[in-house]
Amino acid sequence: MDLENNGLKCRILSIERKNAFMNMAIDEAMMDYVKNTGEAVMRVYFWNGGGISLGYRQPISTINLKECNALNLKFVRRITGGKNLYHSPNDITYAVALPEKNMPPTVSETYKIICGWIIEGLKNVGVNAELAEVGDMKKNVGAACAADLSSPHNDVVVDGKKICGNAQIRKGGVVMQHGSIFYNINKEIMAKVLNVEEGLIKKNMASVDSLCSATPKEVANALLESFIKNSPSCYQENLSREEMRNAKKLEMLYKADQWNFEGKRD
C-alpha cells in the first residue's frame, strides 16, 4: 500500500535506543501527534539494556519478577494487547501510527499492510519472511509470543517460525501498531523471565542472526527504507523539545507500579 496514493504525509523519526518506559511513552505520544496533525508517523528503535513488555491484559504473574530483578531487567505494560515479550538489546522494534480513516476498516487488513512493510524490510537484508496463516503458529508456545495466538495472522514468520510479533490499538481515530523483530534470541533468559520452556522457544521462534549476516543497525535501516518507499510523501524530523516533554510525562505513567502491576492509571 502506497501512502502517497492515500493522500497521507508521513513523518519518520530517527533510529534511537531508549529505556523500556520511554519507548512505550513515545509510541503513545505518536498517537497524539497523529490525532493533532492528521499525518502518519513511524519509528524504528532499540531497547536500552533490553526489557519485557507485557500485553495490556496480561497478569503480572505471567512474568518471573524474581528473575527480572536478578537480571536488572525492566518490565513495562503496553497499551496494546497480546502476550508478553522479551526484548533483547539487539532486537529491532518499530511503531507506526496513522489516521484510522486512511486505513482499512478491519484490524486484519491493517495488519497485512503494515506487516507487509516489515516483510519487505526483512527481504532487503536477505530474510524471506511472510505473514502467518491461521494455524501456522502452535498454541503451546505460550508466553514466548508477543501476539495473542488466537490471532496468529498478527505474526511474521520464517518457515513457520515467529520472527516478529505485532500488536495494534485503535483509539480516538488513530491506529497504532508496534512490533519487535528478534535479532538474536537468548533462550535461557527468555525462558526464565517469561516462564516458558527453552525447547518451545527453539522450536517455534526464529532470529535474524541465524538467517543472514546483517547487523542490527542494518536491519533497522532496512525497515526505515521500506517505510520510506511506501510513504513517498514523507519527511524525517526528530521529536521537538515540547514533544519530548510530553513523552517524559507519559514515561512517568509507564513507570508507575499501578500501571505495570494492575494496568490502571489515575
Secondary structure as a PSIPRED ss2 file (coil, helix, strand):
# PSIPRED VFORMAT (PSIPRED V4.0)

   1 M C   1.000  0.000  0.000
   2 D C   1.000  0.000  0.000
   3 L C   1.000  0.000  0.000
   4 E C   1.000  0.000  0.000
   5 N C   1.000  0.000  0.000
   6 N C   1.000  0.000  0.000
   7 G C   1.000  0.000  0.000
   8 L C   1.000  0.000  0.000
   9 K C   1.000  0.000  0.000
  10 C E   0.000  0.000  1.000
  11 R E   0.000  0.000  1.000
  12 I E   0.000  0.000  1.000
  13 L C   1.000  0.000  0.000
  14 S C   1.000  0.000  0.000
  15 I C   1.000  0.000  0.000
  16 E E   0.000  0.000  1.000
  17 R E   0.000  0.000  1.000
  18 K E   0.000  0.000  1.000
  19 N C   1.000  0.000  0.000
  20 A H   0.000  1.000  0.000
  21 F H   0.000  1.000  0.000
  22 M H   0.000  1.000  0.000
  23 N H   0.000  1.000  0.000
  24 M H   0.000  1.000  0.000
  25 A H   0.000  1.000  0.000
  26 I H   0.000  1.000  0.000
  27 D H   0.000  1.000  0.000
  28 E H   0.000  1.000  0.000
  29 A H   0.000  1.000  0.000
  30 M H   0.000  1.000  0.000
  31 M H   0.000  1.000  0.000
  32 D H   0.000  1.000  0.000
  33 Y H   0.000  1.000  0.000
  34 V H   0.000  1.000  0.000
  35 K H   0.000  1.000  0.000
  36 N H   0.000  1.000  0.000
  37 T H   0.000  1.000  0.000
  38 G C   1.000  0.000  0.000
  39 E C   1.000  0.000  0.000
  40 A E   0.000  0.000  1.000
  41 V E   0.000  0.000  1.000
  42 M E   0.000  0.000  1.000
  43 R E   0.000  0.000  1.000
  44 V E   0.000  0.000  1.000
  45 Y E   0.000  0.000  1.000
  46 F E   0.000  0.000  1.000
  47 W E   0.000  0.000  1.000
  48 N C   1.000  0.000  0.000
  49 G C   1.000  0.000  0.000
  50 G C   1.000  0.000  0.000
  51 G E   0.000  0.000  1.000
  52 I E   0.000  0.000  1.000
  53 S E   0.000  0.000  1.000
  54 L E   0.000  0.000  1.000
  55 G C   1.000  0.000  0.000
  56 Y C   1.000  0.000  0.000
  57 R C   1.000  0.000  0.000
  58 Q C   1.000  0.000  0.000
  59 P C   1.000  0.000  0.000
  60 I H   0.000  1.000  0.000
  61 S H   0.000  1.000  0.000
  62 T H   0.000  1.000  0.000
  63 I C   1.000  0.000  0.000
  64 N C   1.000  0.000  0.000
  65 L H   0.000  1.000  0.000
  66 K H   0.000  1.000  0.000
  67 E H   0.000  1.000  0.000
  68 C H   0.000  1.000  0.000
  69 N H   0.000  1.000  0.000
  70 A H   0.000  1.000  0.000
  71 L C   1.000  0.000  0.000
  72 N C   1.000  0.000  0.000
  73 L C   1.000  0.000  0.000
  74 K C   1.000  0.000  0.000
  75 F E   0.000  0.000  1.000
  76 V E   0.000  0.000  1.000
  77 R E   0.000  0.000  1.000
  78 R C   1.000  0.000  0.000
  79 I C   1.000  0.000  0.000
  80 T C   1.000  0.000  0.000
  81 G C   1.000  0.000  0.000
  82 G C   1.000  0.000  0.000
  83 K C   1.000  0.000  0.000
  84 N C   1.000  0.000  0.000
  85 L E   0.000  0.000  1.000
  86 Y E   0.000  0.000  1.000
  87 H E   0.000  0.000  1.000
  88 S C   1.000  0.000  0.000
  89 P C   1.000  0.000  0.000
  90 N C   1.000  0.000  0.000
  91 D C   1.000  0.000  0.000
  92 I E   0.000  0.000  1.000
  93 T E   0.000  0.000  1.000
  94 Y E   0.000  0.000  1.000
  95 A E   0.000  0.000  1.000
  96 V E   0.000  0.000  1.000
  97 A E   0.000  0.000  1.000
  98 L E   0.000  0.000  1.000
  99 P E   0.000  0.000  1.000
 100 E H   0.000  1.000  0.000
 101 K H   0.000  1.000  0.000
 102 N H   0.000  1.000  0.000
 103 M C   1.000  0.000  0.000
 104 P C   1.000  0.000  0.000
 105 P C   1.000  0.000  0.000
 106 T C   1.000  0.000  0.000
 107 V H   0.000  1.000  0.000
 108 S H   0.000  1.000  0.000
 109 E H   0.000  1.000  0.000
 110 T H   0.000  1.000  0.000
 111 Y H   0.000  1.000  0.000
 112 K H   0.000  1.000  0.000
 113 I H   0.000  1.000  0.000
 114 I H   0.000  1.000  0.000
 115 C H   0.000  1.000  0.000
 116 G H   0.000  1.000  0.000
 117 W H   0.000  1.000  0.000
 118 I H   0.000  1.000  0.000
 119 I H   0.000  1.000  0.000
 120 E H   0.000  1.000  0.000
 121 G H   0.000  1.000  0.000
 122 L H   0.000  1.000  0.000
 123 K H   0.000  1.000  0.000
 124 N C   1.000  0.000  0.000
 125 V C   1.000  0.000  0.000
 126 G C   1.000  0.000  0.000
 127 V C   1.000  0.000  0.000
 128 N C   1.000  0.000  0.000
 129 A C   1.000  0.000  0.000
 130 E E   0.000  0.000  1.000
 131 L E   0.000  0.000  1.000
 132 A C   1.000  0.000  0.000
 133 E C   1.000  0.000  0.000
 134 V C   1.000  0.000  0.000
 135 G C   1.000  0.000  0.000
 136 D C   1.000  0.000  0.000
 137 M C   1.000  0.000  0.000
 138 K C   1.000  0.000  0.000
 139 K H   0.000  1.000  0.000
 140 N H   0.000  1.000  0.000
 141 V H   0.000  1.000  0.000
 142 G H   0.000  1.000  0.000
 143 A H   0.000  1.000  0.000
 144 A H   0.000  1.000  0.000
 145 C C   1.000  0.000  0.000
 146 A C   1.000  0.000  0.000
 147 A C   1.000  0.000  0.000
 148 D C   1.000  0.000  0.000
 149 L C   1.000  0.000  0.000
 150 S C   1.000  0.000  0.000
 151 S C   1.000  0.000  0.000
 152 P H   0.000  1.000  0.000
 153 H H   0.000  1.000  0.000
 154 N H   0.000  1.000  0.000
 155 D C   1.000  0.000  0.000
 156 V E   0.000  0.000  1.000
 157 V E   0.000  0.000  1.000
 158 V E   0.000  0.000  1.000
 159 D C   1.000  0.000  0.000
 160 G C   1.000  0.000  0.000
 161 K E   0.000  0.000  1.000
 162 K E   0.000  0.000  1.000
 163 I E   0.000  0.000  1.000
 164 C E   0.000  0.000  1.000
 165 G E   0.000  0.000  1.000
 166 N E   0.000  0.000  1.000
 167 A E   0.000  0.000  1.000
 168 Q E   0.000  0.000  1.000
 169 I E   0.000  0.000  1.000
 170 R E   0.000  0.000  1.000
 171 K E   0.000  0.000  1.000
 172 G C   1.000  0.000  0.000
 173 G C   1.000  0.000  0.000
 174 V E   0.000  0.000  1.000
 175 V E   0.000  0.000  1.000
 176 M E   0.000  0.000  1.000
 177 Q E   0.000  0.000  1.000
 178 H E   0.000  0.000  1.000
 179 G E   0.000  0.000  1.000
 180 S E   0.000  0.000  1.000
 181 I E   0.000  0.000  1.000
 182 F C   1.000  0.000  0.000
 183 Y C   1.000  0.000  0.000
 184 N C   1.000  0.000  0.000
 185 I C   1.000  0.000  0.000
 186 N C   1.000  0.000  0.000
 187 K H   0.000  1.000  0.000
 188 E H   0.000  1.000  0.000
 189 I H   0.000  1.000  0.000
 190 M H   0.000  1.000  0.000
 191 A H   0.000  1.000  0.000
 192 K H   0.000  1.000  0.000
 193 V H   0.000  1.000  0.000
 194 L H   0.000  1.000  0.000
 195 N C   1.000  0.000  0.000
 196 V C   1.000  0.000  0.000
 197 E C   1.000  0.000  0.000
 198 E H   0.000  1.000  0.000
 199 G H   0.000  1.000  0.000
 200 L H   0.000  1.000  0.000
 201 I H   0.000  1.000  0.000
 202 K H   0.000  1.000  0.000
 203 K H   0.000  1.000  0.000
 204 N H   0.000  1.000  0.000
 205 M E   0.000  0.000  1.000
 206 A C   1.000  0.000  0.000
 207 S C   1.000  0.000  0.000
 208 V H   0.000  1.000  0.000
 209 D H   0.000  1.000  0.000
 210 S H   0.000  1.000  0.000
 211 L C   1.000  0.000  0.000
 212 C C   1.000  0.000  0.000
 213 S C   1.000  0.000  0.000
 214 A C   1.000  0.000  0.000
 215 T C   1.000  0.000  0.000
 216 P H   0.000  1.000  0.000
 217 K H   0.000  1.000  0.000
 218 E H   0.000  1.000  0.000
 219 V H   0.000  1.000  0.000
 220 A H   0.000  1.000  0.000
 221 N H   0.000  1.000  0.000
 222 A H   0.000  1.000  0.000
 223 L H   0.000  1.000  0.000
 224 L H   0.000  1.000  0.000
 225 E H   0.000  1.000  0.000
 226 S H   0.000  1.000  0.000
 227 F H   0.000  1.000  0.000
 228 I H   0.000  1.000  0.000
 229 K H   0.000  1.000  0.000
 230 N C   1.000  0.000  0.000
 231 S C   1.000  0.000  0.000
 232 P C   1.000  0.000  0.000
 233 S C   1.000  0.000  0.000
 234 C E   0.000  0.000  1.000
 235 Y E   0.000  0.000  1.000
 236 Q E   0.000  0.000  1.000
 237 E C   1.000  0.000  0.000
 238 N C   1.000  0.000  0.000
 239 L C   1.000  0.000  0.000
 240 S C   1.000  0.000  0.000
 241 R H   0.000  1.000  0.000
 242 E H   0.000  1.000  0.000
 243 E H   0.000  1.000  0.000
 244 M H   0.000  1.000  0.000
 245 R H   0.000  1.000  0.000
 246 N H   0.000  1.000  0.000
 247 A H   0.000  1.000  0.000
 248 K H   0.000  1.000  0.000
 249 K H   0.000  1.000  0.000
 250 L H   0.000  1.000  0.000
 251 E H   0.000  1.000  0.000
 252 M H   0.000  1.000  0.000
 253 L H   0.000  1.000  0.000
 254 Y H   0.000  1.000  0.000
 255 K H   0.000  1.000  0.000
 256 A C   1.000  0.000  0.000
 257 D H   0.000  1.000  0.000
 258 Q H   0.000  1.000  0.000
 259 W H   0.000  1.000  0.000
 260 N H   0.000  1.000  0.000
 261 F H   0.000  1.000  0.000
 262 E H   0.000  1.000  0.000
 263 G C   1.000  0.000  0.000
 264 K C   1.000  0.000  0.000
 265 R C   1.000  0.000  0.000
 266 D C   1.000  0.000  0.000
